[in-house]
Amino acid sequence: MAQECNGRDVELGLSQKDAAYVSDGKASSFEYQPLAPPQEPYLSLEDIISLHDQTRIDGANIERSLGLTETEAARRLQLYGRNVLTPPTRMPEWQRFLLQFTNVFLLLLNGCAVLSIVAYVITADIINLYLAIVLVVVVFLTAFIQFHEEGKALAVIDSFAKMLAAECIVIRQGEEKKITTDLLVAGDLVKVQNGDRVPADLVLLLCRGLKAECSSLTGESEPVSCTHQTSEEGTPFFECKNVAFNTSLCFDGMALGVVFRTGDHTGIGTIAKLASETKQRESTLQKEVRNFVRLVAVVSLTMASACFVGAVFVQQARTIDVIIKLFVNGFLVIIVANVPQGLPATVTSLLSLAARNMAQRSVLIKRIDCVETLGSTSLICSDKTGTLTKNEMTVTDVWYDGSLIRRRRRDRESLFGQAPQALFYRAAILCNGAQASSDTELEDSKRDRIEHQMTRIRSASRLVWRNAVSVSVLNFDAKLPTFVGNPSDVAIITYADALCSSKELRNMYPIVFEVPFNSTNKWQLVLVKSVESVPEESDMVEYEVIMKGAPEVILKKCSSFASSKARANQFKEDATDSFRQQFEDQYKAFASQGMRVLAMCSKTFLAPQGVVFGAGENGVYNFPTSDMNFVAMVAIIDPPRDNVPDAIATCHRAGVRVFMVTGDHPFTGRAIAEQIGLLDKSKKVIEVLENHTTEASEWESCEGAVVHGCRIDALTDEQWRIILSRPAVCFARTTPAHKLEIVRRAQDMGNIVAVTGDGVNDAPALKQADVGIAMGLNGSDVAQDAADILLMDDNFASIVSGIEEGRIIFDNIKKTIAYTMAHIFPEVVSALINLLLALPAGLTALQVLTIDLGTELGPAISLAYEKAEFNIMDRKPRDPKKDRLVSPVLLLYSYVTSGCVISAGCMLAYTVVYWDHNIKLSDFFAPDLNTDKGAFFSLTSDEPVLIQRTGETFTPSQQQRIFSIAVTAFYIALTVGQFCHIWVCKTRVASIFDHGFGNKLTFYGVGFGLFLVIMFSYVPGIQGIVCSYFVNYIPWLCAFGSGIVLWVYNELSKWYFRRADPSSCLVRWLSW
């Protein structure tokens, strides 16, 4: 098994691409070998001394080692560079701006602009030039908005850089010096101790009780005891206990180590490189927009070609001039008319507004097109530590006096004496290595952290995020730690200090002797002078010895236990077999829940005044360490965040599965998964663990799984299919390669995968995921760079808010397209009646532009602020292969239903105008109109036209006035009809009366649109530009009539959709 794991490290590049200093036997012939595997963890002390001879390590007394000389350190620094991770290549701003123009939507608009310029060159019609200029301006504005939004998110990321460079203690030329970590070189001798962060990869030469917490790298939340003993060959690199990895946090004790890898060649550097080599995936919105543009292009080309060919035959074009004119007015005009010029700007505005809404929920969007992807997520692969849990060890249960205490409790009893409660609080506070932060340290920590937070607030305020962050800073005092030290010790003393002042108790019971915890003894011991009364004439002093450690070790040292029932016997009862069984049962219950368990015991004794306590040459102490009195057993765990269970339940209700992917032990992962509701205790869960065989029949019948990382490489494709199709899975002891494989496998099965994480080990999976979500407060720089989204409160529940916001924006974009596409068909009809029926056009080119880029924008953008419908989090995640942004059903609604209804109203208003002037549409088809200039009215008419049916002749000025009235009527019927249509587009399923009219921006958008319509239709001076004229109330009635039809249709159809089977034909073909 060890060999397999070592092979996985090689796959990650943790061996082949590591850096090491090697020697060919000469004193100064060190050479940097980037392909050399890390050898120091597996070398004896003598070999390390030989390998790093210039470090001048003293094998007899490591603490007297001299270290490198300043000259040699400077030479290596110049030769091999600083001890920093190479920052990811940042695209130049000008290049990032130009990249915006590769958006397929903008490419389509650029194509239309080119066609308009071609039409201008052919016909010399200035209107086509105006259209080209407007389209180019729209493209530049849209590209700038996208560029600006991305730039704001990148600016926030840049503000997360550390304000001060970290420092470390290095031994050079026999002296301890404090230098910035970037000046470290391989071969440096570094000293680390409690509270330090390891500055590079160190192989330990001397270790005194040091523990290192490297959850950011390995996913293991519990500090690991380090040692200077040589690791066995074949031990996976990240499991070598004689290595302190870069960025690990140190607890307890101290250690001396020699730097053997720096910068990009450290463990954290190799994982960061793996993340940088992982290609970023295309977002679901990018795919949808690409498909939409392809659809628009096909529809436009098909319709334009058909219209051009039809017009040639209908109008019997025989000369090249007429054919060119029909090509411009037919082919090019139809293509431009089919493109929603205002939609790219509208969608970009929608995404930008959604990003700001999510920022107010503490979710920062780095790529705005990922907003919709988060709403489409069907699977969340979440890290445990710091995401699902609080990342702070907490005492949850205490077992003493034969009872299980789940909440803090202190009876009104003295804390002196031998009562169980008094013994517990004394043991918890006195036998504890955690120390209270000094007022100065606390103030400095508070000041630095608040300043760092405020830096983030100032940067993020541009995303209208100030309120959300300000609240977290106002509550910042309560989050500051008051104790520092080993997480387990901090958890215990924090629990006890809430009801008993640790400062006062420690003053009353001064420690006279102490034995720190070590991995050999598995216990910690303190000796305190008791405050119990002793006769003054006595030469004896009462002391109390208190021990804390592994439960099984502590129990073996106990012959009695503290019991409130044995008051007559100084609260002591014999530790009978019955008691020991109760102890074992409770211990197993705690362990099965993934808790860290510690036990405490104590004993009082008398000793002569002035005695010096310690151990003799045989290692036996001169005070009691057996026949102890058992006090309590404490269960500690990194507890789930308070709102995570509700968030998980919401995900399940929304059809989003949640997998836990952690580096922790399987028991711990499963316990947390069951507590938060990720795994259902009542359902069958298989365990695919190390050295554990699972029957084939169990795979198909299970409802969940717990999978150990060492079994992942051996899973077959069928087993992968079964596991990844389960409702919930907990992957434990995973490596970065495992996380990457899990994400890829899930994506291959058609899932849209979101990955959360805060550590360096999460970065490759974050980059591979459809949506990478990193922690903004405690996440590593590497993880934040790889992610698409940052959770600024490190709260999993914020992801659920993000999913809801993503679904809202998908709905709102779809509503916007349904609304916007509805006006395209009437615009196309306006051109078709001119080309195929030889009727006057329904709209002028400038009127079309005022619709696409004027009257439609306000109502369309207002849909971005539309609230969620009642069932948005009760729906299953959309199937990207079926539920498309622009589906055939939506096109059917926009073109055939709403488009035809509004077109009918436009044609009615258009026809009534000619009727009012005693002209029937059939008059345009009369065989003899006594003119060779064409059989229809146009802006270029320069001769009188005779209507054969009535014998009435219309002068050019009369033709112009009638035509202007007709296009104005068509224009008003279209725009006002759309203003009526916008209200029913506010929902996809819910009734507009149930949904409500709370979105005031729709009123503002419609009001602004009406203002533009009136200005373009009735204001003298502007009328001449867009070719409009005063009209009566008829077009308004036609518009309201088409609006009423759309309201009735939508309300009745949605009423049916809410009650019908979703799989029925009508629902599948009519519900968009």
N, C-alpha and C positions, 0 to 999 in steps of 0.2 A: 504493500500500500504506500509505503514511504517513497518507493521508487516512482510510483505513478504520480504522486504529488510533486516530486522533484521535476518530473517531466513537464508538468503543467507550468511550473515556474519558468522552465526554458521556453515554453510557448509564449509566455508573457514577455520574454526578453529580459527576465530578471537574472539570467545567468550569462547568456551569450553577449548581451550588449552592456553588461556592467563594466565599471572601470575599476582597476586595481593597480596598486604600485607593486611592481615585482623587481626582484634583484637578481643579477647574474653572478653574485658573489663579490662584486667590487663595492667599495664603500660608498661611492657617489654615482653609481650607474643606474639610478632609478629611471624608469621609462614608463610612460602612460600607455596602458594596453586596453583600448576600449572593448576588445572582444574577450578579455580575460575573465573567467568566471570568478565569483567572490570566493576566495580560499581562506581568508582569515578566520571565519567562524569555526572551521574544521581543523585549524592548526593548533598545535600545542604552544604553550607560552614561549618555549625556547625557539620554536620556528618563527613565531611572530617577532621576537626580538631580533632574529637573524634577518627576517624579511625587511623590517623597519629599523635597520641598524642606526640610521641617522637620527631617529627619535631618541636614542640613548636611554632605552628602558632599563631600569635596574631590576633584574629578575629576583634578587633577594629582598628588595624592599621597593615595591612599585611606587610608593609615595615619594621616594627620593629620586625618581626618574628626572632627567634634565630636559627632555623634549627637544624639539628642533631649535636650531639657531634662527635668529631673525633673518640672517642672510639667506639661509636655505628656504625658509618659509616664503620670503619675498621672491626667490627664484621660482619656486613652484607656483606661486600665485601668478606671476607673469607668464609662465609657460602654459599653465593649464586653466587659468581663469578663476573667476570668483565662485564662491559657494552659493549660487543662486540658480533657480530654475529658469531656463530660457523662456521668456514670455511668448505666448502664442503670437504668430504673425498677424498683425493688425492691418487690414486693408487700408490703403491711403484713402483720405476723404474724397478726393476727386474721383478715384476709381469706384468707391462705394456709391457716389452720386450717379456716375454713368451706368452702373449696374442696375439702377432703378428702371432704366429705359429698356431693359431686356424683358420686363414684365410683358407677358403675351397680350394683355389687354391694351397696354400702351402701344405695342407693336401694331395691333389692329387699328388703333386710332391714327397712328402714323401712316399706315397704308391708306386710310381714308383721306388723310391730308394730301398725300401724293396724288390720289385719283382726282381730288378737287383741283389741284394745280394743273393736272393734265387737261381737265375740262375747261379751265380758264384759258390755257394755251390754245385749245381747239376753237372755243367759241368767243373768247375775249369778253366773256360775261364777268363783270367785276364781282358779282355775288359769289361765284365759285372761289375767287381769291380770298374774299372775306372769310368764307367757310374754312379754307385751308389755314388761314392765320389763327382763327379761333381754335381750331383743333390742335394746332401746335402749342398754343398757350395753355390749353387744357392739359396736354401731355406734360408740359414742363411743371405746371402747378401740382399735378398729381404726383409726379416724381419727386418734387421738392417736399411735399407733405410726408411721403413715405421716408425720404432721407432724413427729414427733421425728426420724425417720431423715433426712428431707429437710433439716431444720434443722442436723443435724450436718455434712452435706456443705457446706451454705452457710457454716457457721462456718469450715470449713477454707479455703474460697475467700476469705473475708474476711481470713484470716490471711496471705494472700499479698501484701497491700498493702505497698508499700515502707515500710521503717522510717524512712528519712530522705528529705526532699525533695531532688531533684537540683538542682545549681547550674550556672550558666553564666557566661561572661565577656561583659559588655555594655559598650559605649562610650556614655557619657552625659556631656554637658557637657565633652567632650574628655578624660575620664578613664576608664580601665578599672576596672570594678567587678564584683564577683562577687555575683550575686543568684540567688534561687531561680527556677527556670524558669517557675513559674506567674505571675510578675510581668512576663513579657515582653509587649510589645505590638507590633502591626504598625508598622514604621518604625524599630524598634530596630536598632542596628548591633551584630552579634554576632561574636565571635572564636571560632573552633573550631580545635583542633589535635589531634595524635596522642593517642588515648585518650579524647577527649571524645565524648559522645553529643549529636547535633544536637538542640537544644531546641524548634525550630519549623521551618516551611518557610522556607528562606533562598534568596534569589537572590544568587549569589556576585559580589562586586565585585573581589576580589583572591584569587587562588589560587596557592599555591606548593607544588606537588607533593602536594596533599591527595588522599587516596583515601577513599571512603565505602563501607561495607558495609551494605546495607539489605535483607538477605535476608528480614527479617520483613515487609517491605512488597512487595518485587518478586519474591522467591524466588531471586534471583541471589546465590549464595554467595560469589563472588569480589568483592573490593573493586573499585569502579569509579573510575577516575581522573576527578577533577573539573577544571573549567576555569571561567574567568570570561568566556570567549567567549560571545557571544549565540547562543542556539539559533535554528535556522532555523524559520520559520513552518511549521506542519504536523507538526513533531516531536512524537511522543506525549509527553504531560506527564511520565510516569514515566521517559522516556528522555532528558530534558533534563539534560545534564551540568553545566550552570551552576546547578543547583538541588541543595541539600543538604536532604534530606527529614527531617522530624521522626522522631526515634528512631534515625536512622542512626548507625553507629559509625565514628569517624574514625581513619584510619591515616596515618602519615607527614605531613610538611609542616604547613601551616597555611592558613587562609582567613579572609577577612572577608566577611560577607554581611549583607544587610538583610532583616529579617523581613517577609514579605508575607502570611503566613497563620498563624493561631494556633488552638489548641484544636480544636473540632469542624470547622473549615474547612480544616485541613491534609489532606494526602493520607491519613494514617492515620485522621483523623476521618471523612472521607467513606466510607471502607470500613467503619469501625465502624458508621456510620449505615445502610449497606446491609445489614449483618448484623442490626441491630436491626429493620429493616423486613421481614426474612425470617421468615415464620411458622414456629413450631415444629410439627413433624409429630407425629401421634399414634403412640405406640409400638405395636409388634406385639402386645404383651401387652394393652394397652388395647383393641385391636381384638378380640383373642381373648376377653377377659373380657366385652366388650359382646355378642359373639355367644353366649357361654355363657349370660349372663343372659337374653338373648332366647329362647334354646332352653329354659331352665328355666321361663321365664314361659309359653311356649306349651304345654309339656308339662304344667305345673301346671294351667293353665286348662282345657286339654282334658280331662285326667283328672278334675279336680274337677267340671266340668260334667257329664261322663258319669256319674260316681258319684252326683252329686246327683239327676239325672234317674232313674237306675236305682233309687236308694233310694226315691224317691217311688213308683215303680210296684211295687217289691218289697214295701215295707211298707204299700202301699195308703193312703198319707197323704191324708186328705181335709180335715182341719181346718187352719186357719192356724197354730195352735200347733205341730202336728206338722211342718208344712212348714218353719217357722222353725227348729225344732230340728234337722231334717235338713240345713237350709242351713248351720247353724253346725257340726254334727258331720260333715257331708259336704263341702260346698263349701270352707268356710274351713279345716277341719282338713287336708284333702288338699293344699290349696295350701301351707300352712305345713309339712306333712310333706315336700313335694317340695323345699323350699329347704334346702340344706346350711348351717345357721346358722353352723357353726364354720369353714366353708371360707374366708371372707374373712380372718379372723384368721390362719388357717393359711398362706394364700398370702402375706400380708404378712410373716409371720415367716420364711417360706422366702426371700423376696426380701431381707429384711434380713440374714439369715444369709449369703446368697450375696454380698451387698455386702461384708460383713466378710471373707469368704473371699477375695474379689478384692482387697480392700485389703491383705491380707497378701501378695498378689502384685504390690503396687505399682500397683494399678488402683483409682482412687477414683471411686465412682459418685455423681454429683450427682442423678440421677433413678433411683430404685431400680427402676422398671418397665422401664428400659433394659437391665437385666441380661439378660433373656431376648432382647431384640432383638439384642444383640451375638452371641449364640449362633446366631441365625437369619441372620446376615449372609451374603450370597452374593457381595458385591463390596466390596473395600477400595480406596478411592482415597487413596493415601498421598503425602504430601509427601516430598521427598527429603532436603533438608538438615536434619540434626538428628534425623530420624526413622529413615530407612533408613541414614543415614550418621552419623558421629561428630560432625559439625560442628566439626572441627578439621583444618586442612590438615596433611598428613603426607607425608613423602618415602617413596615406595614403591620407586623404582628409581633407580640412578645408573649412567651410562654413561661410563666412562673407561678409558684404557689399552686400548681396543678390546674391552672386556668389559662385560657387563651385570651389575651387582651388585644382587641383590634383597634382600639382608639386610645389616645392618651388618657391616663387616669391616675390621679393621685389622691389617695384617701387622706383624711385629716389625721395623719400619724407623723411622729417625729422621723426625721431622716437619719437619726442615730440609732444605735442598737442593732439587733440581729433580725428584725422583722423582714419578711421577704421583700416588701416594697423598698425599705431603707437600703437593703443590700443591693437591690437592682440599680437604684439611682447612683449609689456610690460606685458600683462596678462600672456602670455605663459612662460615668464622667471621669473617674480617676484612672481606670485602666484604659486609657484612650490617648492616642498620639496626636489627635487633632488639637490645634491651638486657635484661640480667638485672635482674629485680626486686630492689630493695634489700631487705635483711632487714626494715626497718621497714614498707615497702609490703607485703611478703609477709605479715608478721604481721597487719597491719591487714586485708588482704584475707581472710586465713584466719579472723580473728576475726569479721568482718562476715558472711562467707558461712556460717560454722558457726552463728552466732547466728540468722541468717535460716532456716537449715535446722532448727534446734532449735525455732524458733517453729512451723514446719510440723509437726514431730513432736508437739509438745504438743497442737496442735489435732487432728491426725489420730489421736492415741492413743485417742481415744474410739471410733474405729473398729477398735480392736485391731490397730493397724498399727505399733506401736512397734518390734517386732523388725526388720521389713524395712527401716525407715528408719535405725534405729540402726546397722545393718551398713554402710549406705552412708556414714554419717558417720564411722564408725571408719576407713573406707578413704579418707577425704576428702583426707588429705595428699597421696596419690599423684596426685590429680586436679588439684591446684593448679598453675597455670602458673608456670614459673620464668623465662620470657622474655615480654616485651611488645613489640608492634610490628606491622608488616605480617604477615599470616598466612603468606605464602610465606617471608618471612625467618625467622619463628619456626619454621616447619617445618624449614627447612634447618639452622638453628643447633641445634635440638633433636636432629636426627639426628646432627650432627657432635659435639655436646657429650657425647653418651653415651660416646664413645671418645676424646675429646680435650678437655681442659679449655679452654673458651673464655676463661675469665678469665686463665689463665696465658698462653695464646697471644697474647691482645690486649695483655698487659703486655710481652711480648717484642717485639711488632711494633706500636709506636705509629703511629697514623695521622697523617700530616702534611698530607694534602690529600684532599678528598672532593668528588665530584660526585653529588648525589642522583639517583635515578631520575626521569625525566620521560617523558611520553607522546610527546615529539618525538624524543628520542634513542633511547629504549627500552633504555637501559642505565644501570647504576650503576657508579661508579668510585671506588676508594680508592688512595691512595699511601702505602706504609709504608716505614719504614726497615728494611733487611734486617739480619739478624744474621750474615750470611756474613762471613768474615774478609776484611779489606782491610789492606794494609800500613800500619803506623802512620805512616810518613813521607809517605804519600800525602795530597794535599789533596782527594781524591775520596771520596765516600760512596756505597755501593750502596743503591739503592732498588728496590722492587718495585711495579709497577703492576698492580692486579687489577681486572678488569671482570666484571660479571655482567649478563645481560639477555636479550633475545629471541634464540633460537638462530640465526635466519637473519641477524641483525645481527652477532652475535658471530663467526659463522663467516667473514663477509666480512672481518673484521679480522685473521684468523689466517692465517699462512703455514706454521705447523708445529703439531704436536700432541705432547703428552707421551706417551712410550712407554717402558716398562721394558726394551724390547729395544734401545734406543739408548743404553745406559749410557755408551758411549764418546763419544757426542756430546751429553753433558749431558742425556740422556733426551729428546732432540728428534728428531722425524722430520718430513720434509716433508709438508705437507697435500696429498697427491696427489689426483687425481680419484677413485681407488679409495676413499680415506679419506672424501672428501666424499660419495660415494655411500652409504657405510656410515652416515655421519652422517644423511643425508636419510632413509634407510630406517628408522633407529631413531627419528628425529624423527616421522615419519609414524606409526610404530607407537604411540608414546606419545600423539600427538594423536588417533588413532583410538579410543583408550580414554578420551577425554575428560579427559586429564591436562593440567595446566598445566606447561609445560616451560621451564626456564631453562638457559642455558649459561654457562660460566665460562672465562676465559682470563687469562693473566698474562704479564709480561715484566720482567726485571731490567735495570737500567741504572745507570750511574755518573753522578753529578752533583756539582758542587763543593759543598763545605761552606757552609752558610748561604744556599743558594739559596732563593728564594721561588717556589713553584710556583703556576701559574695560567694563565689564558688571556689572550692579547693582544687588542688592539682588533679584530683580524680573527677572533676566536673560536678561534684555534689555540692549543692548549696547549703549554707549554714542556717537555713530556716525551712519551715515545712513546705513541701510541694506535693504531698500526698494526703490521703484522708481528708480531702477538701469537702466543703459544703456547697453543693450545687445551688446556684442562684437563679439563673434564667437562661432562656434560649431566645435569640433575636433573629427574626427573618427580615432580610433586606432585599430590596429589588428596585430597579429603575422602573418606576410605575408608569402606566399609560397616562397620556394626557387626558385631562378630565372630559374633553368634548370629543375624543376620538371614537368611543363606542357609538355615539349618535351619528358621527360622520360615516362610520363603516355601515351602519344600518341604512343611512340615506343612499350610500353607494349601492348596496344590495337592492334597495327598492328601485333604484334607477337602472338596474341591470348591469352595473359596473362591478366587475370582480376585482378583489384586492388580494394580491399575493405578498407575503412577507419574504424578503430576501435579505438575510442577515449573516454576519460573521460569527454570531453568538452560538452557544450550545443549543442543540435541538430541543432539549427540555425547557430551556429558558424561552426560546422562540415560541414553542407551542403554548407555554403557560400564558405569555403575553397575548398570543393570538386568540386564545380562548377567553381571556379577560375582556378583550375589546370586541368580541363577537365575530372575529374574522373566521375562526374555526368553530363549528357548532359541536358542543360536547355531546349532544343527543344523537349525532349522526356518526356513521362509520368513517373513521380516519385511519388510513394505513400509514405505517412508519417504514420508510425506506432508509434504514440507518446502517451505520458501519457494522459489519459482521452480523447482519440481520437478514434473514431470508423471508421473502414475502411470496406467498402462494399466488399463482397466476389468477386463480378465481377471485382473489381479493381486489385485484386491480380494477376490474370493470364495475364492481359493486360499491366501491368506496365513494364517499361524498367529499373527501378532502384527503390531503397527504402532507406528511412531514418528511422532507428529503434531506439527507446529509450530503454535503458537498462532495465527499469522496466517492459517492455513488453516481454522480451526475455524468461523468465521462463514460460510464458503462451502460447508460440507458439506451435502449433500442428506439428506433423511430416510433414503433407502436406504443412503447411505454411513455415516450414524450407526448404522444397524442393523447393518451389517457390522462396523464397528470395535468397537462395544460388545458384540458377541457373540464376539469373539476371546478366546482364553485370557489374553493379556497385551497391554497397550498402555502406551506411554510418551508422555504429553503434555508437551511442552516449551514454554518461553516463553509460559506461560499467564498471563492476567490474572485478577483475582477474578471477573469476569463469565464467563470461560471455565470456571472451576472450577464455578461455579454451574450453568452450562448442562450440563456433563458429568454432574453429579449428577442434575439433573432428567431428562435424557434416559435415564439408566440406570434411574431409578425408574419412568419411563413404560414401560420394557420389562419391568417386574415384578421388578427386582432390589431386594433389601434392601441399602442402601448404607451403609457406614461410611466416614467421611472422617477422615483424620488430618492434623494440621497444628500449627504453632507460631506462625506469623506472623499479622500483622493481615490480610494478603491471603487467609488461609485462612478467616477468620471467616464470611463469607456462606455458603460451602459447608458449614462445620461446622454452621451453624444449619439448613440445608436438609436435611441428611442424616438418614437414619433413626437413625443413631448418630454423633454428633460427638465425636471423640476429640482432645483437645488435650494438649500437653506440659506437665507440671506443674512441671518445673525451669526450663526455658528458654523456655516459651511466653509469648506476650504476654498482657497482661491481657484484651485484647479477645477473643483466641482462647479463653482459658479461660472467659470469661463465655458465649460462644456454644456451648461444647461441653456434652455430656451426661456425658462421662467424661474423667478426667484420668489420664495416665500419669505417675506420680510419679517414675519413673526414666528418662523420655523414651526408652523402649526399645520398638521395634516388636515384639520377641518377646513383650512383655507382652500385646499384643493377642491373640496366639494363645492365651495362657493365659486371657485373657478370653473368647475364643470358646469354648474348652473348658468354662469355668465356666458360660457362658451356655447351652450345650447340656446340661450337667448339670442346670442348674436347670429348663430346659424339660422334660427327662425326669422330674425329680423332682416338678415340679408336676403333670405328667400322671399319674405314679404315685399322687400324693396324691389326685387327683380320682378315679382308677379305684378306689382304696381307699375313699375317703369316700362316693362315690356308691353303692357296693355296699350300704351299710346303709340307704339311703333306701328301696329297694324293699321290704325287710321291714317298715319302718315304715309304708309305704303299705298293705301287705298287712294289717297289724294293724288299720288303720282300715277297709279294704275288707270284711273278714270281718264286721265289725260292721254296716256299712251295707247291703251287698248280700246277705249270708247270714244276717243277724239273729243272728250269734254274738256272744258276749262279746268285747270288744276285746282285742287281744293285748298292748297296752302302754298305760300311762297317759300323760297329757301330760307329767308331771314326769319319768317314765322316759325319754321321748323327749328331753327337754332334757338329762338327765344323760348321754345317749349323745352328742348333737351337740356339747355344750360341755364334756364331761368325759372319758369313756372314750376317745373317738376322737381327741382333740387330741394326746395324747402320742405315740402311734404315728405319726399323720399328720405331725407336726412333725419327728419323727426322720428322716423320709425326706429332709429338707433336707440332712442330713449324709451321705447315701448317696454312695458314690464312683462314679466313671464306670464304665460298662460297657466291655468290652474293645474295642468297635468304634466308640466315640463319635466319634473323629476320623477315622474311615475312611468315615463316611456323607457323602452329599451334603447340602448345606444343605436344610433343609426347605422345601417349597413352601407358602407361606402360604395358597394357595387350596385345597390338598388335605390337607396334614398339619396339621390343626387341633388346637388344644389339647383341645377336646372334640369328637371326631369321631363319626360314626354307629357306627364300629367300637368305639370306647371305650364308648359308651352300650350297645351290644349286649353287651359284656363285663360292664359294671357291673350292668345291669338284668337281662338275660336269663340270663347265665351265672352269675356269682358271686352276683348278687342272688337268683336263683331257688334256687340251691343252699343258700344260707344261710336263705332263707325256708322251704325244705323242712325243714331242721333245726329251725327255730323252730316250725313247725306240728306237727312230730312231737312235740317236747317239750311243746307246748301241748296236743295231743290226749291224750298219755299221762296228763297230770294229770287230765283229766276221766274217762279210762278207769279210773284208780285209784279214783275216787269213783263208779264204776258209772254213769257218764254217757257216752252216745255223742253225737257231734255231731248225729246225726240226731234226737235227742230234742228239739232246739231247733226242729225243723220240725213237731212234732206239732200237729194242728189244734186240739186242745182242751187247754189247760194250766190251766184253771180260774182264770184271772186276766185282768184287763183292763189290767194295768200293763205289758204287753209280754211278748214271747215269748223273752226272753233275760235272763241274769244281768246285773246292773249294780250300780254302787256305790250307787245310790239305791233299791235294792229295799227295800221296807218291809213286804212281806207274804210269807208262805210260798209256795213254788212247788212244784207237784206234777208229778213226772215220770210221764207216762201209761204208759210202757212198763213201769216197775218198780213204780209205785204209791208210790214213796218221796217224801216231802215234805222240802224243805230250808228251814230257817228263814233269816231275813235274815242272821244272824251266820254261818251255815254258807255261805250264798251268798258273803258277803264273803270268808271264808277261802279257799274254793275259787277264787274269782276272783283273789285275791292270789297264790295258789300258781301259777295258770296264767300270769299276767302276769310273775311272777318267772321261771318256766321259759322263757318266750318271750324275756325280757330277757337271761338268761344264755346261751341258745343263740345269740342275735344277737351280743352283745358278745364272747363267747369265740370264736365262729366268726370274727369279724373279727380277733381277735388271732392266729388261725391264718392268716387270709388275708393279713395284713400282710407275711409273709415272702416270699410269692410275688409280691407287688407291688414288691419291691425291684429287680426286673429286668424289662425289656421283651422281651429276646431271650435273654440269657445264662441258663444254669442257675444256680439259687441255690447249688448246691453248688460250682460253679466261681467264682461271684462272691464267695462267702464270707459270713461272719457278723461281719465286723469292725466294723460300726457298732454300738457298744455302746449308743448312745442308743435304739435300737429295743428292746433288752432293758429299759432303764429305762422307756421309754414303755409297753411292754406290762405291766411290773411295776406301774407306777402305775395303769394301767387296771384290772388285776386287783384291786388294792387298793380302787379305787372300787366295782367290781362287788360285791366281798364286803361292803364297808361298806353299800352301798345294799340289799343282799339279805339280810344276816344280822344286822345290828346292830339290836337293839331300840331303839325310839325313832325311828330313821331309817326303819324299816320302815313305821311308821304314816304318815309324811309322803309317801313315794312309793308307798304301797299295795303293799308286798312282803311275802313270808312265807318261812319256811324251806322249802327244797326239797332233794330227795335228789340222787343222782349222775346221774339220767337226763338232765337238761338238759345237763350237762357232756359226757356221752357223745355226745349229739346234736350238740353244737358241734364236738367233735373229729372226729366222723364227717363233717360238712360240710367241715371243714378238710382232712381227708385227700382228699376228692373234689377239692377245689380244687387241692391240691398235685399230685395225679396228673394232672389235666387240664392245668395250666399247664406242668409239666415235659415232658409229651408234646408239647403244642402248640409250645412253644419249641424243643424238639429238632427238630421238623419245620420250623419257621420258619428255623432256622439252615442247613438243608440244601436247602430248596426254592427255586424261582425266585421272587424278590420280586414278580414280576408275576402269579403264579398266583392263581386265584380264592380259594383257602383263605387264602393269606397276606393278600390284600387285604381279606378280610372278617373275619378272626379276629385278625390281628396289630395290636394297638392301639399 
